[in-house]
Amino acid sequence: MLPNNKKADSWRKTLKLISHCPVCGKDYKAEAGKRFDLTKSCRVASIETRRKNESDARFVHFTCNHCQSHFMAMVMVMPKGTSTVGMVTDLSLKDVEKLHKMLPISVDEAIEAHTMINSPDFNSKLI
């Protein structure tokens, strides 16, 4: 965890740690990282939580110019420092933005999907 310097753009310094592609190892070009905001329409958290955390996390999507792999990172500014969590993904930035605009699934839809996937004739329904 990096020390918190209380500056509004301290999350940018953390991005220097994400300087190379985890798939091919090549250095990212400056334009590889694109910031996007998932906090504006987060439907899971309460309004109070969103307001409190709105400036606490930044989401960044990287596309490697060499191997075309994608990497997403969340940079969190916390009282004791800055931390990052990242993952390799097959989603392009356009995919992430598109999926984020979709409504979340309901509990009923999740139960229905679980029931369907675990049914004995699930494979025949795919055809």
C-alpha beads as a LAMMPS data file, in Angstrom:
LAMMPS data file: protein, C-alpha beads

127 atoms
126 bonds

1 atom types
1 bond types

-500.0 500.0 xlo xhi
-500.0 500.0 ylo yhi
-500.0 500.0 zlo zhi

Masses

1 110.0

Atoms # bond

1 1 1 0.000 0.000 0.000
2 1 1 1.342 3.417 -0.896
3 1 1 1.197 6.267 1.628
4 1 1 -1.724 8.619 1.189
5 1 1 -0.501 12.078 0.260
6 1 1 -4.042 13.535 0.472
7 1 1 -3.852 14.956 -3.055
8 1 1 -6.858 14.505 -5.334
9 1 1 -4.746 12.867 -8.049
10 1 1 -2.663 10.585 -5.790
11 1 1 -4.326 7.590 -7.458
12 1 1 -2.420 8.460 -10.638
13 1 1 0.893 7.723 -8.914
14 1 1 -0.335 4.224 -8.135
15 1 1 -0.869 3.635 -11.850
16 1 1 2.883 3.838 -12.335
17 1 1 3.000 0.423 -10.642
18 1 1 0.756 -0.922 -13.400
19 1 1 3.289 -0.165 -16.082
20 1 1 3.424 -3.429 -17.997
21 1 1 1.058 -6.032 -19.419
22 1 1 0.613 -9.055 -17.116
23 1 1 0.092 -11.308 -20.166
24 1 1 3.056 -10.514 -22.425
25 1 1 5.206 -8.392 -20.093
26 1 1 5.579 -5.477 -22.539
27 1 1 5.362 -1.929 -21.193
28 1 1 2.025 -0.186 -21.628
29 1 1 2.003 2.929 -23.763
30 1 1 0.676 6.087 -22.113
31 1 1 -2.615 5.883 -24.016
32 1 1 -3.242 2.236 -22.992
33 1 1 -4.972 3.198 -19.733
34 1 1 -8.452 4.720 -19.826
35 1 1 -10.216 5.842 -16.666
36 1 1 -13.925 5.188 -16.292
37 1 1 -16.390 5.781 -13.487
38 1 1 -18.573 2.981 -12.182
39 1 1 -19.660 4.854 -9.059
40 1 1 -22.158 7.183 -10.764
41 1 1 -24.860 4.560 -11.138
42 1 1 -23.848 1.855 -8.678
43 1 1 -27.172 0.212 -7.878
44 1 1 -25.997 -2.014 -5.033
45 1 1 -24.746 0.613 -2.591
46 1 1 -26.935 3.131 -0.853
47 1 1 -26.857 6.783 -1.883
48 1 1 -24.951 7.647 1.311
49 1 1 -22.319 4.988 0.572
50 1 1 -21.960 6.177 -3.017
51 1 1 -21.443 9.787 -1.956
52 1 1 -18.940 8.751 0.691
53 1 1 -16.953 6.487 -1.669
54 1 1 -17.349 8.419 -4.913
55 1 1 -13.879 9.939 -4.743
56 1 1 -12.310 6.917 -3.027
57 1 1 -11.993 4.573 -6.021
58 1 1 -10.964 4.973 -9.632
59 1 1 -11.420 2.302 -12.267
60 1 1 -8.910 2.009 -15.085
61 1 1 -9.008 -0.229 -18.162
62 1 1 -5.821 -1.082 -20.050
63 1 1 -5.466 -2.555 -23.529
64 1 1 -2.018 -3.848 -24.435
65 1 1 -0.869 -2.562 -27.824
66 1 1 1.371 -5.606 -28.249
67 1 1 -0.887 -8.614 -27.450
68 1 1 -4.311 -6.865 -27.339
69 1 1 -5.106 -8.317 -23.890
70 1 1 -7.232 -6.311 -21.456
71 1 1 -6.621 -5.527 -17.789
72 1 1 -8.910 -3.749 -15.327
73 1 1 -7.734 -2.147 -12.105
74 1 1 -9.475 -0.443 -9.237
75 1 1 -7.311 2.150 -7.490
76 1 1 -8.616 2.884 -3.994
77 1 1 -7.611 5.882 -1.916
78 1 1 -8.045 4.993 1.760
79 1 1 -7.193 6.875 4.964
80 1 1 -3.887 5.012 5.410
81 1 1 -2.796 4.877 1.781
82 1 1 -3.576 3.846 -1.760
83 1 1 -4.201 0.271 -2.891
84 1 1 -4.936 -1.435 -6.206
85 1 1 -6.828 -4.544 -7.203
86 1 1 -6.628 -5.734 -10.788
87 1 1 -7.508 -8.592 -13.096
88 1 1 -6.947 -9.744 -16.637
89 1 1 -10.232 -9.724 -18.560
90 1 1 -11.556 -10.439 -22.020
91 1 1 -13.743 -7.314 -21.885
92 1 1 -12.797 -4.308 -23.966
93 1 1 -13.449 -0.838 -22.553
94 1 1 -16.510 -0.604 -24.806
95 1 1 -17.799 -3.927 -23.381
96 1 1 -17.322 -2.729 -19.785
97 1 1 -19.175 0.518 -20.458
98 1 1 -21.990 -1.338 -22.252
99 1 1 -22.397 -3.951 -19.497
100 1 1 -22.332 -1.321 -16.786
101 1 1 -25.336 0.442 -18.329
102 1 1 -27.426 -2.740 -18.136
103 1 1 -29.810 -3.296 -15.248
104 1 1 -28.600 -5.747 -12.591
105 1 1 -30.168 -9.193 -12.532
106 1 1 -32.826 -9.852 -9.917
107 1 1 -32.734 -12.590 -7.291
108 1 1 -35.518 -14.382 -9.187
109 1 1 -33.462 -14.327 -12.409
110 1 1 -30.431 -15.735 -10.564
111 1 1 -32.525 -18.571 -9.088
112 1 1 -34.071 -19.287 -12.495
113 1 1 -30.620 -19.458 -14.122
114 1 1 -29.307 -21.741 -11.376
115 1 1 -32.289 -24.060 -11.757
116 1 1 -31.921 -24.156 -15.543
117 1 1 -28.158 -24.820 -15.478
118 1 1 -28.598 -27.664 -12.995
119 1 1 -31.467 -29.314 -14.875
120 1 1 -30.697 -32.720 -16.444
121 1 1 -31.635 -31.523 -19.943
122 1 1 -29.605 -28.266 -19.835
123 1 1 -27.258 -29.305 -22.665
124 1 1 -30.149 -30.157 -24.986
125 1 1 -31.649 -26.696 -24.398
126 1 1 -28.458 -25.079 -25.717
127 1 1 -28.922 -26.507 -29.194

Bonds

1 1 1 2
2 1 2 3
3 1 3 4
4 1 4 5
5 1 5 6
6 1 6 7
7 1 7 8
8 1 8 9
9 1 9 10
10 1 10 11
11 1 11 12
12 1 12 13
13 1 13 14
14 1 14 15
15 1 15 16
16 1 16 17
17 1 17 18
18 1 18 19
19 1 19 20
20 1 20 21
21 1 21 22
22 1 22 23
23 1 23 24
24 1 24 25
25 1 25 26
26 1 26 27
27 1 27 28
28 1 28 29
29 1 29 30
30 1 30 31
31 1 31 32
32 1 32 33
33 1 33 34
34 1 34 35
35 1 35 36
36 1 36 37
37 1 37 38
38 1 38 39
39 1 39 40
40 1 40 41
41 1 41 42
42 1 42 43
43 1 43 44
44 1 44 45
45 1 45 46
46 1 46 47
47 1 47 48
48 1 48 49
49 1 49 50
50 1 50 51
51 1 51 52
52 1 52 53
53 1 53 54
54 1 54 55
55 1 55 56
56 1 56 57
57 1 57 58
58 1 58 59
59 1 59 60
60 1 60 61
61 1 61 62
62 1 62 63
63 1 63 64
64 1 64 65
65 1 65 66
66 1 66 67
67 1 67 68
68 1 68 69
69 1 69 70
70 1 70 71
71 1 71 72
72 1 72 73
73 1 73 74
74 1 74 75
75 1 75 76
76 1 76 77
77 1 77 78
78 1 78 79
79 1 79 80
80 1 80 81
81 1 81 82
82 1 82 83
83 1 83 84
84 1 84 85
85 1 85 86
86 1 86 87
87 1 87 88
88 1 88 89
89 1 89 90
90 1 90 91
91 1 91 92
92 1 92 93
93 1 93 94
94 1 94 95
95 1 95 96
96 1 96 97
97 1 97 98
98 1 98 99
99 1 99 100
100 1 100 101
101 1 101 102
102 1 102 103
103 1 103 104
104 1 104 105
105 1 105 106
106 1 106 107
107 1 107 108
108 1 108 109
109 1 109 110
110 1 110 111
111 1 111 112
112 1 112 113
113 1 113 114
114 1 114 115
115 1 115 116
116 1 116 117
117 1 117 118
118 1 118 119
119 1 119 120
120 1 120 121
121 1 121 122
122 1 122 123
123 1 123 124
124 1 124 125
125 1 125 126
126 1 126 127
